[in-house]
Amino acid sequence: MSLRFNRLVGRLARHGVSLLGTAEMSVRGRK
């Protein structure tokens, strides 16, 4: 169960990082 949880957390972390990256790029593009 812990392995499964770690995998899910890793996926969410990667997704969050990608979302932050796209948001930052869009903000920079606006400026």
Rosetta constraint file for C-alpha pairs under 8 A:
AtomPair CA 1 CA 5 HARMONIC 6.14 0.50
AtomPair CA 2 CA 6 HARMONIC 6.06 0.50
AtomPair CA 3 CA 7 HARMONIC 6.21 0.50
AtomPair CA 4 CA 8 HARMONIC 6.31 0.50
AtomPair CA 5 CA 9 HARMONIC 6.12 0.50
AtomPair CA 6 CA 10 HARMONIC 6.04 0.50
AtomPair CA 7 CA 11 HARMONIC 6.23 0.50
AtomPair CA 8 CA 12 HARMONIC 6.23 0.50
AtomPair CA 9 CA 13 HARMONIC 6.01 0.50
AtomPair CA 10 CA 14 HARMONIC 6.13 0.50
AtomPair CA 11 CA 15 HARMONIC 6.14 0.50
AtomPair CA 12 CA 16 HARMONIC 6.04 0.50
AtomPair CA 13 CA 17 HARMONIC 6.15 0.50
AtomPair CA 14 CA 18 HARMONIC 6.18 0.50
AtomPair CA 15 CA 19 HARMONIC 6.16 0.50
AtomPair CA 16 CA 20 HARMONIC 6.14 0.50
AtomPair CA 17 CA 21 HARMONIC 6.09 0.50
AtomPair CA 18 CA 22 HARMONIC 6.22 0.50
AtomPair CA 19 CA 23 HARMONIC 6.14 0.50
AtomPair CA 20 CA 24 HARMONIC 6.07 0.50
AtomPair CA 21 CA 25 HARMONIC 6.17 0.50
AtomPair CA 22 CA 26 HARMONIC 6.14 0.50
AtomPair CA 23 CA 27 HARMONIC 6.20 0.50
AtomPair CA 24 CA 28 HARMONIC 6.16 0.50
AtomPair CA 25 CA 29 HARMONIC 6.03 0.50
AtomPair CA 26 CA 30 HARMONIC 6.25 0.50
AtomPair CA 27 CA 31 HARMONIC 6.52 0.50
